[in-house]
């Protein structure tokens, strides 16, 4: 039984209607959503301004649930411990092919890595490290947050593209994402797979340099997408649209430059990381100095997901491919977006 940390955010009740319109509902549905990294994943800040969540406390309740890496979400979904999983391009096909969860549906975008002009996760070494190119990693210790994660697989694919075997030529160990900087500085790992918001902190990266990015390894990749079971959708479609409407409204608020200072304050409140660590980049487009890309209409990059799934098959990290389009249902996020026009 998984016992993750929980972050409560609300309560509610609503709906029922074949046309996916808001309506009264006897009992609010429970929506528990996963997150890996606070702020970078929407769940921790979606309802920091509850006045924007018109349906929260009416048609659905909400709870954010913490996990160390995306592969662990598969078990949580299977055990009905969460309703929305922020799976990535590596964990979704694993859930379908290995766990045989053919009832999963991608319902919305979370964040995309490697989009030109936006941030991409970094694979970092010490500034004075003799490692200057990927080939120099042979015989070294590499640090990942978990096998099969959205930072782990691009690292392994990058090794393969440069003639290195991830099992024979390097030693890959695991550590929680917040500890990555210490792992490098204490010489416990020669290369770390690090992400926002940690890489945006000048103090955390003062002794580090980037060897390559996830975008360099696999191109544009759907680092996070919201996934639900089709059975849950069928029973609660109208309430899910309400939830997505509230979520999309909040996301657009965060990306409005007029709200930047308040968004930074929310990030500080959630993480206790001081404002200077967020001010220059949070929800901004500025390449490696900015934030991840998030689709303003909540639509994931299906072509990008398919490409990265195919690459995983090519390099042996998936036993079989997946036709991604068969596992999508964007009707609800599209209905939610129409309400906001």
Backbone torsions as a table, in degrees:
resi	resn	phi	psi	omega
1	UNK	NA	124.7	177.9
2	UNK	-76.8	134.3	179.2
3	UNK	-125.3	72.6	-178.5
4	UNK	-77.0	163.1	174.0
5	UNK	-70.5	148.9	-177.0
6	UNK	-124.4	144.2	179.4
7	UNK	-127.2	103.0	-176.6
8	UNK	-74.5	151.7	-179.7
9	UNK	-141.9	-3.5	-178.9
10	UNK	169.3	-171.0	179.3
11	UNK	-156.6	155.6	-175.8
12	UNK	-175.0	176.5	178.7
13	UNK	-160.3	142.6	-177.9
14	UNK	-175.2	-177.9	153.3
15	UNK	52.4	-164.5	178.2
16	UNK	132.7	120.0	-178.8
17	UNK	173.8	127.0	-177.7
18	UNK	-63.4	-22.4	-178.1
19	UNK	-88.8	7.1	179.8
20	UNK	57.7	44.7	177.0
21	UNK	-106.8	148.8	178.8
22	UNK	-59.1	139.2	179.3
23	UNK	-158.2	163.8	-179.8
24	UNK	-69.0	144.9	179.5
25	UNK	-138.7	141.0	-174.7
26	UNK	-62.7	-44.8	-176.5
27	UNK	-129.0	130.6	177.1
28	UNK	-68.9	144.3	177.4
29	UNK	-85.7	152.4	178.5
30	UNK	-92.2	126.3	175.5
31	UNK	-119.7	111.2	175.8
32	UNK	-107.4	125.2	-175.0
33	UNK	-120.1	138.0	-178.0
34	UNK	-82.3	158.5	169.1
35	UNK	-150.8	152.4	177.9
36	UNK	-105.9	-49.3	-177.9
37	UNK	-122.1	126.7	179.6
38	UNK	-59.5	140.9	179.7
39	UNK	74.4	-52.3	177.5
40	UNK	-58.1	-37.1	172.4
41	UNK	-96.5	133.7	-171.6
42	UNK	-60.7	-32.5	-168.7
43	UNK	-51.4	-35.6	-174.7
44	UNK	-74.7	-18.8	-175.0
45	UNK	-126.5	-0.6	-175.9
46	UNK	-52.3	-44.2	-172.4
47	UNK	-116.3	34.0	174.7
48	UNK	-66.9	-23.4	174.2
49	UNK	-116.1	81.9	-173.1
50	UNK	-59.4	-19.9	-179.6
51	UNK	-67.0	-18.5	178.1
52	UNK	-85.9	-14.8	-179.1
53	UNK	-92.0	86.6	-172.5
54	UNK	-66.0	-24.9	-175.2
55	UNK	-106.4	-7.9	178.2
56	UNK	-66.7	129.5	-176.4
57	UNK	87.3	2.2	179.5
58	UNK	-123.8	-56.2	-179.8
59	UNK	-108.0	-15.8	-179.4
60	UNK	-152.9	157.5	168.8
61	UNK	-110.3	161.3	-174.9
62	UNK	-137.2	142.1	177.2
63	UNK	-147.8	130.3	176.4
64	UNK	-93.7	134.9	-173.8
65	UNK	-126.0	128.1	-173.5
66	UNK	-91.0	139.1	174.4
67	UNK	-135.6	157.2	-178.2
68	UNK	-79.4	-34.7	-178.5
69	UNK	-150.9	159.3	-175.2
70	UNK	-64.7	-34.0	179.6
71	UNK	-57.9	-29.7	-179.7
72	UNK	-69.3	-16.5	-179.8
73	UNK	-70.5	-24.9	-178.6
74	UNK	-61.2	-46.3	178.2
75	UNK	-63.7	-39.6	-179.7
76	UNK	-64.8	-41.8	176.3
77	UNK	-62.2	-45.7	-178.2
78	UNK	-62.0	-33.2	-178.5
79	UNK	-90.2	6.1	-179.1
80	UNK	58.2	37.2	177.4
81	UNK	-91.8	-12.5	172.9
82	UNK	-142.7	154.4	177.4
83	UNK	-100.0	-31.1	179.6
84	UNK	-124.7	121.7	177.4
85	UNK	-109.5	133.6	175.8
86	UNK	-88.9	68.1	178.9
87	UNK	-70.2	160.8	177.8
88	UNK	-117.2	-174.8	-176.4
89	UNK	-68.3	-13.9	176.7
90	UNK	-94.5	-39.9	-174.9
91	UNK	-80.2	-32.5	179.6
92	UNK	-59.6	-52.6	179.7
93	UNK	-63.7	-29.8	175.8
94	UNK	-64.6	-41.7	179.3
95	UNK	-62.2	-37.9	-177.2
96	UNK	-76.9	-46.8	-174.0
97	UNK	-84.3	-40.2	-177.6
98	UNK	-89.2	-45.3	-178.2
99	UNK	-87.9	-4.2	177.9
100	UNK	58.7	35.4	-179.8
101	UNK	-91.1	74.1	-177.7
102	UNK	-75.7	-2.7	-179.2
103	UNK	-93.7	7.8	-178.9
104	UNK	-80.4	144.2	178.0
105	UNK	-135.1	130.6	172.6
106	UNK	-75.1	124.5	-176.6
107	UNK	-113.2	-20.3	-176.8
108	UNK	-165.6	161.9	176.7
109	UNK	-77.6	146.3	170.0
110	UNK	-113.2	-61.2	174.3
111	UNK	-163.9	153.4	-179.1
112	UNK	-121.7	138.3	-177.3
113	UNK	-107.4	144.7	174.1
114	UNK	82.4	7.0	176.8
115	UNK	-69.8	129.1	-178.4
116	UNK	-51.4	130.7	-179.8
117	UNK	91.2	-6.2	-179.4
118	UNK	-123.0	174.4	-174.3
119	UNK	-71.4	151.6	172.0
120	UNK	-136.5	139.8	-177.8
121	UNK	-56.4	146.6	-170.9
122	UNK	-112.5	142.1	175.7
123	UNK	-110.9	111.0	-163.6
124	UNK	-118.2	149.5	175.1
125	UNK	-129.4	167.4	176.3
126	UNK	-65.2	146.3	-178.6
127	UNK	-56.8	-37.0	-178.4
128	UNK	-93.2	12.8	179.0
129	UNK	-68.0	144.3	176.1
130	UNK	-73.9	-5.0	-179.3
131	UNK	-76.2	111.9	-178.2
132	UNK	-112.6	-21.1	179.6
133	UNK	-144.2	166.1	-174.9
134	UNK	-58.1	-38.4	-179.1
135	UNK	-59.8	-25.1	-179.8
136	UNK	-72.2	-7.2	179.9
137	UNK	-77.1	-8.6	-179.0
138	UNK	-58.7	128.0	-179.0
139	UNK	82.4	2.5	-176.4
140	UNK	-96.7	169.4	177.8
141	UNK	-100.6	123.3	179.8
142	UNK	-111.5	142.8	-175.9
143	UNK	-114.3	125.3	179.1
144	UNK	-121.9	158.6	177.2
145	UNK	-86.7	-5.1	178.0
146	UNK	159.6	138.0	-178.4
147	UNK	-59.0	133.5	176.6
148	UNK	86.1	2.3	-179.1
149	UNK	-76.9	172.4	-178.1
150	UNK	-69.8	-14.0	172.7
151	UNK	-101.8	-24.7	-178.1
152	UNK	-71.6	-50.5	-175.4
153	UNK	-65.2	-43.3	175.6
154	UNK	-57.8	-36.4	177.7
155	UNK	-63.0	-43.7	-179.5
156	UNK	-68.8	-38.8	177.9
157	UNK	-65.6	-39.1	177.9
158	UNK	-61.9	-41.1	176.2
159	UNK	-58.5	-48.2	-178.3
160	UNK	-60.9	-39.1	-179.9
161	UNK	-66.6	-17.4	179.1
162	UNK	-112.0	21.5	172.0
163	UNK	79.3	15.9	-179.9
164	UNK	-107.4	138.9	177.8
165	UNK	-93.3	124.5	-174.8
166	UNK	-67.2	-15.0	-179.2
167	UNK	-103.1	-26.8	-175.7
168	UNK	-106.4	-34.6	-171.6
169	UNK	-94.9	-15.6	179.4
170	UNK	-138.4	166.3	174.6
171	UNK	-115.5	112.7	-178.6
172	UNK	-102.4	122.1	177.4
173	UNK	-114.3	167.9	-177.4
174	UNK	-116.0	146.8	176.9
175	UNK	-156.8	152.7	176.9
176	UNK	-61.6	146.9	-177.2
177	UNK	-54.5	-44.6	-177.5
178	UNK	-62.2	-20.9	-176.3
179	UNK	-91.6	-0.8	-173.5
180	UNK	-57.5	-45.2	-179.6
181	UNK	-58.2	-43.7	178.9
182	UNK	-65.0	-37.5	178.8
183	UNK	-59.2	-39.8	179.3
184	UNK	-74.0	-48.6	-175.9
185	UNK	-65.9	-28.1	178.8
186	UNK	-92.8	9.8	176.9
187	UNK	59.6	32.7	175.1
188	UNK	-90.0	-13.0	177.1
189	UNK	-151.0	143.0	-179.0
190	UNK	-86.7	-24.6	177.3
191	UNK	-141.9	137.3	178.4
192	UNK	-120.0	149.4	175.3
193	UNK	-100.6	104.0	-171.8
194	UNK	-120.3	159.4	-169.4
195	UNK	-138.4	170.1	169.9
196	UNK	-69.0	148.9	5.3
197	UNK	-86.8	-3.7	-172.3
198	UNK	-64.0	-38.6	-177.1
199	UNK	-72.9	-12.8	178.7
200	UNK	-88.5	-3.1	-179.1
201	UNK	-90.9	109.0	-177.2
202	UNK	-55.7	-33.5	179.7
203	UNK	-70.1	-38.1	-178.5
204	UNK	-69.1	-29.5	-175.6
205	UNK	-107.6	10.3	-174.5
206	UNK	-56.2	-36.1	-177.2
207	UNK	-100.4	11.1	-173.6
208	UNK	-118.1	158.9	170.8
209	UNK	-139.4	156.0	-176.2
210	UNK	-89.4	124.9	177.1
211	UNK	-84.5	-41.7	174.9
212	UNK	-162.7	171.3	178.8
213	UNK	-118.1	168.5	176.0
214	UNK	-63.6	-34.8	176.4
215	UNK	-62.4	-37.9	175.7
216	UNK	-62.1	-36.1	-174.8
217	UNK	-77.8	-46.5	-172.3
218	UNK	-131.7	3.2	-177.7
219	UNK	77.7	-159.0	179.0
220	UNK	-62.1	129.8	-178.6
221	UNK	-139.2	142.4	-179.7
222	UNK	-82.3	87.7	-175.7
223	UNK	-64.6	-31.4	178.1
224	UNK	-147.1	139.7	174.7
225	UNK	-147.2	149.1	-179.1
226	UNK	-85.2	128.3	-176.5
227	UNK	-126.9	136.8	177.9
228	UNK	-130.7	162.0	172.6
229	UNK	-80.3	141.6	-178.0
230	UNK	-63.5	-32.3	179.3
231	UNK	-65.2	-41.8	178.2
232	UNK	-64.6	-40.7	179.1
233	UNK	-61.8	-46.0	-177.4
234	UNK	-59.9	-36.3	-177.4
235	UNK	-82.6	-23.8	-169.6
236	UNK	-134.8	28.7	-172.5
237	UNK	-54.3	-47.5	-176.6
238	UNK	-63.0	-41.3	179.0
239	UNK	-68.2	-34.6	177.4
240	UNK	-64.8	-38.7	176.3
241	UNK	-62.5	-41.3	176.5
242	UNK	-58.2	-46.4	179.0
243	UNK	-60.5	-44.9	-179.3
244	UNK	-67.4	-34.3	175.8
245	UNK	-61.1	-48.4	179.9
246	UNK	-63.1	-40.9	-179.2
247	UNK	-64.9	-45.3	-178.0
248	UNK	-66.3	-37.1	177.1
249	UNK	-61.7	-43.7	180.0
250	UNK	-65.8	-43.7	-179.2
251	UNK	-60.4	-42.8	179.5
252	UNK	-66.3	-33.6	177.4
253	UNK	-63.3	-44.1	-178.6
254	UNK	-62.6	-34.0	-177.4
255	UNK	-86.7	-0.5	175.5
256	UNK	-78.2	117.8	-178.9
257	UNK	-53.5	-28.1	-179.5
258	UNK	-65.2	-20.3	-176.6
259	UNK	-104.0	9.7	-171.4
260	UNK	-59.2	-47.1	-177.0
261	UNK	-63.0	-39.7	178.7
262	UNK	-69.4	-35.9	177.0
263	UNK	-62.9	-40.5	177.6
264	UNK	-62.2	-43.3	179.0
265	UNK	-60.2	-40.2	178.5
266	UNK	-63.4	-42.7	178.7
267	UNK	-61.2	-40.7	178.1
268	UNK	-63.8	-45.0	-179.2
269	UNK	-61.3	-38.8	-177.0
270	UNK	-75.0	-39.5	-172.3
271	UNK	-104.6	-18.4	-173.9
272	UNK	66.6	13.4	174.0
273	UNK	-85.9	129.0	-174.6
274	UNK	-58.2	154.2	-175.5
275	UNK	-55.1	-38.9	-178.8
276	UNK	-57.1	-25.1	179.8
277	UNK	-73.1	-14.3	-176.7
278	UNK	-113.7	-29.0	-163.9
279	UNK	-55.6	-41.9	-170.4
280	UNK	-79.5	-20.1	-169.0
281	UNK	-129.8	-23.4	-170.5
282	UNK	-57.8	123.5	179.6
283	UNK	60.2	27.5	178.9
284	UNK	-117.3	148.8	174.6
285	UNK	-92.1	112.0	-179.5
286	UNK	-159.6	43.1	178.6
287	UNK	56.2	-136.7	-178.6
288	UNK	-69.4	-8.7	177.5
289	UNK	-100.1	1.9	-177.8
290	UNK	-113.1	-153.3	-173.7
291	UNK	-104.9	173.8	172.5
292	UNK	-67.5	160.1	173.7
293	UNK	-85.8	136.9	173.2
294	UNK	-131.7	130.8	-177.0
295	UNK	-68.7	125.9	-176.4
296	UNK	-64.9	-19.8	176.1
297	UNK	-100.4	4.4	176.2
298	UNK	75.8	19.2	-176.4
299	UNK	-99.4	123.0	178.1
300	UNK	-69.7	164.7	178.2
301	UNK	-90.9	89.0	-175.4
302	UNK	-63.1	-41.1	179.1
303	UNK	-62.3	-39.5	178.3
304	UNK	-65.7	-40.6	177.7
305	UNK	-62.0	-45.3	-178.8
306	UNK	-60.6	-42.5	-179.9
307	UNK	-61.3	-44.6	-178.1
308	UNK	-72.5	-30.8	174.2
309	UNK	-64.6	-44.5	179.9
310	UNK	-62.4	-37.4	178.5
311	UNK	-66.7	-36.4	178.6
312	UNK	-64.4	-37.1	175.8
313	UNK	-66.1	-44.8	-178.4
314	UNK	-57.3	-41.9	-176.2
315	UNK	-96.0	7.9	171.6
316	UNK	86.2	15.8	179.1
317	UNK	-94.9	-5.4	170.3
318	UNK	-133.6	138.0	-179.6
319	UNK	-75.9	-30.3	179.9
320	UNK	-146.8	156.8	-178.8
321	UNK	-81.9	174.7	-180.0
322	UNK	-136.8	135.1	172.5
323	UNK	-85.1	96.6	-170.0
324	UNK	-57.7	-37.6	-176.6
325	UNK	-57.7	-29.3	-179.2
326	UNK	-70.3	-13.3	-176.4
327	UNK	-115.8	32.4	178.4
328	UNK	-119.1	149.2	171.5
329	UNK	-148.8	92.7	-177.4
330	UNK	-96.6	6.4	-178.1
331	UNK	-62.2	-33.7	-177.0
332	UNK	-76.1	-43.1	178.9
333	UNK	-69.4	-32.6	176.2
334	UNK	-66.2	-40.0	177.3
335	UNK	-66.0	-38.9	178.8
336	UNK	-64.3	-42.7	-179.5
337	UNK	-64.6	-37.3	179.2
338	UNK	-62.6	-34.1	179.3
339	UNK	-66.3	-25.1	-175.5
340	UNK	-91.0	-1.3	179.4
341	UNK	-79.2	NA	NA
